């Protein structure tokens, strides 16, 4: 059984023309479909390129701000160092004892007791009481407290009891100096 094409009896060039027209139509359809895929790919690539260009511009803006950020970090580090001298993050018992002992020697005191006690945790700091007993002269005790006041770290004097004594030293002073320790949040501790 033969398939009728409807071109029988027509000149050969008509068949060739129809064949060429069909071939052109197929090529155009193939090219159009492929072109649409390529067009979609180009659109996706352009979006990705725009995203990358935006990120590059943000990076360049951040790079321009980098000296300012570094300067700010340096300034904040100096501020932190200053604050950590006022509210240190560790006890440093030896340094504090050495400084108190130096003050007692300068003030002509006998340091009879320097007893650090346990820390009492608070919100972001801990209180650290230290019991002290001195024998000396009343005027020198006032000078001692004035010099303690000038320490870089915060120190409070509490529970001061002064009793008269005889001999070279006219008074005995018992008191608590309370200083404070900074408790950094857990994620900052190293």
URNORRA-V260389 format. One record per residue. PSI is psi in whole degrees, -180 to 180 (999 if undefined). OMEGA is omega as a letter, one per 20 degrees, with the letter a starting at -180 (none if undefined). Layout:
psi & omega
PSI & OMEGA
PSI & OMEGA
//
This chain:
psi & omega
131 & a
146 & r
130 & r
129 & a
-16 & a
6 & r
8 & a
137 & a
1 & r
159 & a
155 & a
-34 & a
-23 & r
-42 & r
-41 & r
-40 & r
-42 & r
-41 & r
-44 & r
-41 & r
-42 & r
-42 & r
-43 & r
-42 & r
-42 & r
-44 & r
-44 & a
-44 & r
-44 & r
-47 & r
-40 & a
-46 & r
-45 & r
-38 & r
-40 & r
-42 & r
-44 & r
-37 & r
-44 & r
-41 & r
-40 & r
-43 & r
-45 & r
-42 & r
-39 & r
-40 & r
-45 & r
-41 & r
-42 & r
-40 & r
-46 & r
-41 & r
-39 & r
-45 & r
-39 & r
-44 & r
-40 & r
-40 & r
-41 & r
-40 & r
-41 & r
-38 & r
-39 & r
-32 & a
-8 & a
-45 & r
-38 & r
-43 & r
-43 & r
-41 & r
-42 & r
-42 & r
-43 & r
-44 & r
-43 & r
-34 & r
-41 & r
-41 & r
-42 & r
-44 & r
-42 & r
-45 & a
-34 & r
-21 & r
-35 & r
-42 & a
81 & a
162 & a
7 & r
164 & a
-53 & a
56 & a
-43 & a
-44 & a
-44 & a
-42 & r
-44 & r
-43 & a
-41 & r
-43 & r
-41 & r
-42 & r
-39 & r
-35 & r
-40 & r
-32 & a
8 & r
52 & r
160 & r
119 & r
108 & a
-30 & a
136 & r
97 & a
99 & r
140 & r
177 & a
158 & r
144 & r
102 & a
139 & r
-156 & a
-77 & a
8 & a
170 & r
143 & r
140 & a
97 & r
145 & r
122 & r
133 & a
141 & r
129 & a
149 & r
133 & a
-152 & r
150 & a
-48 & a
-42 & a
-30 & r
-41 & r
-41 & r
-39 & r
-49 & r
-36 & r
-41 & r
-36 & r
-37 & r
-28 & a
-3 & r
150 & a
-30 & a
157 & r
127 & r
127 & r
147 & r
128 & a
161 & r
46 & a
126 & r
123 & r
131 & r
146 & r
144 & r
170 & r
173 & r
-153 & a
-40 & r
130 & a
-15 & a
160 & r
128 & a
128 & r
131 & r
170 & r
127 & r
133 & a
121 & r
177 & a
148 & a
130 & r
131 & r
99 & r
151 & r
153 & a
-36 & a
-19 & r
-21 & a
140 & r
999 & none
//
